[in-house]
């Protein structure tokens, strides 16, 4: 599940490099319910692979890969 999520984020960031990825867009791309997505993103943020920014109330937000996260996703694509 983590691999698919990192690759989905990498692809979305490649499509729109100047914009952060919304949680809704990533949830749809990865095929994960928002509750599962949020738990996985929290773990990946703690591991230093991405940055998660939640809006007021924690309902919506954005996410972007760290340099280490981009390297990991690129390696998974090979």
C-alpha positions in Angstrom: 0.0 0.0 0.0 2.8 2.4 0.8 4.5 1.7 -2.5 1.3 2.5 -4.4 0.8 5.7 -2.4 4.3 7.0 -3.0 4.2 6.2 -6.7 0.7 7.9 -7.0 2.1 11.0 -5.3 5.2 11.0 -7.5 3.0 10.8 -10.6 0.7 13.6 -9.5 3.7 15.8 -8.6 5.2 15.1 -12.1 1.9 16.2 -13.8 1.7 19.4 -11.8 5.2 20.2 -10.5 4.4 23.8 -9.3 1.4 22.8 -7.2 1.0 20.8 -4.0 -1.2 17.7 -4.3 -4.6 17.8 -2.6 -5.5 14.9 -0.3 -8.7 14.4 -2.4 -6.8 14.1 -5.6 -4.3 11.7 -4.0 -7.0 9.6 -2.5 -8.7 9.2 -5.9 -5.4 8.5 -7.7 -4.3 5.9 -5.1 -7.7 4.4 -4.8 -7.7 4.7 -1.0 -10.4 5.9 1.3 -9.5 9.2 3.0 -9.2 7.6 6.5 -6.7 5.0 5.2 -4.8 7.7 3.2 -4.5 10.0 6.2 -3.1 7.2 8.4 -0.5 6.2 5.7 0.5 9.8 5.1 1.0 10.4 8.8 3.4 7.4 8.9 5.2 8.6 5.8 5.6 12.1 7.2 7.1 10.7 10.4 9.5 8.7 8.3 10.6 12.0 6.5 9.3 11.0 3.1 6.7 13.7 2.7 5.2 16.8 4.2 1.5 16.9 5.1 -0.3 20.2 5.6 -3.8 20.0 6.9 -6.3 22.9 6.7 -8.4 24.1 9.6 -10.3 21.2 11.1 -8.1 18.6 9.5 -10.6 17.8 6.8 -8.7 18.9 3.7 -5.0 19.5 3.0 -2.1 19.1 0.7 0.9 16.9 0.6 4.3 16.9 -1.2 7.2 14.6 -1.3 10.5 15.3 0.4 13.7 14.7 -1.6 14.0 11.3 0.1 10.4 10.5 -0.8 11.0 11.4 -4.5 14.1 9.2 -4.6 12.2 6.3 -3.1 9.2 6.7 -5.5 11.6 6.9 -8.5 13.4 3.8 -7.4 10.0 2.0 -7.1 9.1 3.0 -10.7 12.1 1.1 -12.1 
